[in-house]
């Protein structure tokens, strides 16, 4: 299983709306509002990292109000 964390910036005032949409996306295990440099963090778990990447590009980035994402891939060591 692959784990990824996505840091998300959204348009001001749309944080809660975007959060609810993100929580409905396949592979999203958790999503939380943040204070600081990013507005939302989402944890994704999928069978492979490619599915996380494609989910970010085709689903999360397409949500109205999402301005920027940064994906961090979990590492097994």
C-alpha positions, -999 to +999 in steps of 0.1 A: +000+000+000+011+035-008+005+065+015+006+101+004-001+134+021-014+163+000-010+199+012-037+221-004-042+258-007-077+271-015-094+304-024-103+323+008-138+315+021-140+281+003-121+261+028-150+241+043-166+235+009-134+222-006-128+201+025-161+183+021-154+176-015-119+162-007-134+139+019-156+123-008-126+115-031-116+079-035-085+069-015-088+099+009-086+084+044-086+117+063-087+155+055-082+183+080-083+221+080-050+238+089-038+271+101-005+283+085+010+280+050-016+255+038-053+253+042-060+216+041-040+184+045-054+151+031-040+116+037-045+092+008-039+054+009-040+034-023-026+002-037+002+021-055+017+055-056+005+061-092-031+060-081-024+087-055-007+109-081-036+104-106-062+111-079-045+144-070-043+155-107-077+143-119-098+147-088-084+170-061-069+197-084-102+198-103-122+208-072-135+244-075-115+266-052-083+246-051-054+269-060-023+247-053-013+213-041+019+197-029+020+159-026+043+142-002+049+104-008+053+082+023+085+062+023+090+027+036+125+023+051 
